[in-house]
């Protein structure tokens, strides 16, 4: 009897399909009445286990569902056996699995969408019916945001300034993904920056975002051309403003570690830049980098080399040197290494031969598995020596 379909098994399968939105999608696609075949006893089963077969059939006949029967003959008798369950409509099915309220809310959401943004209805019905179930309690607010964006694509305001009933910044932030999904269907292509993910919601849909800050300081504060910046030990200004600056320096050192960045000694004609990490590709917008000597100093780990590789790609017309990112430095500082739990192997085609050798030593565990040597662990005497070897004059 265990191999035959039971009401409990059917209910669980239907509940799972309902919660996934599959049954709602079938309903929208016109697949009701829905016929669900049952695994049932055959003639051999009835002959061998008549009492069990009869009990199974009676169990189904007591269920509040429409059954389809078939006559199965044995040598001694002809039995009427349930072979399928038929649901005339989704409402009857929802009643059977006790999901009437969820169905009512989902259909109510669809009706709201039909009235407010009918262009979203085909997408929801054919591909994302589950959204109507998962977000029934806040779907109307999703539509409110989407309707606003339809009228005001790429609004150039902060999310905090979005003045809509029942909508606040936290609500949008907590529901970036489903709102973004609707906006991607609704908005014209030019209103969506698809280079940004849903989690980069502001940039993707044209809201103002917290500005990227560029942190820097002059290592030589004796040059009058640099005016007020000679007075500051450290500066942080928005990237767009920094991009327009005309700083008169001959060399720029980009450093990923904050304390190492701050500890760089005074160097003639130099400026120190605090790195922006992996994924930042706007270096070419900085006017004061153009035509300057650029030196990058990052951690001796897989991420450090990936950032260096990306930096070179973002500055294709300039030579970018590295500092303390070679095999010699690695070997001399092995006792200072730690385990890199986030090591990631990538093909980096922008590295020099020496850098590639050090990078491959990390990936291939030449000295230690998941090796990482952080900048701040490298003795400062080696830092001063590396600066001197590059012809940078300490003042």
Secondary structure, DSSP 8 states (H G I E B T S, - for coil): -TTS--HHHHHHHHHHHHHTTHHHHHHHTT--SEEEE-----HHHHHH-HHHHHHHHHHHHTSSSEEEEEEEE-SS-EEEEEEEEEESSHHHHHHHTT-HHHHHHHHHHHHHHHHH-GGGHHHHHHT-HHHHHHTTTTHHHHHHHHHHHHHSSS--S-GGG---TT--HHHHHHTHHHHHHHHHHHS-GGG--TTS-GGGHHHHHT------EEEEEES-TT-GGGGGGGG-SSEEEEHHHHHT-----SEEEEESSHHHHHH---BTTEEEEE---TT---GGG-GGGTTSEEEEE--BSHHHHHHHHHHHHHTTTS-EEESS-SHHHHHHTGGG-EE-TT------TTS-HHHHHHHHHHHTTSSSTTEEB-GGGS-HHHHHHHHHHTT--B-
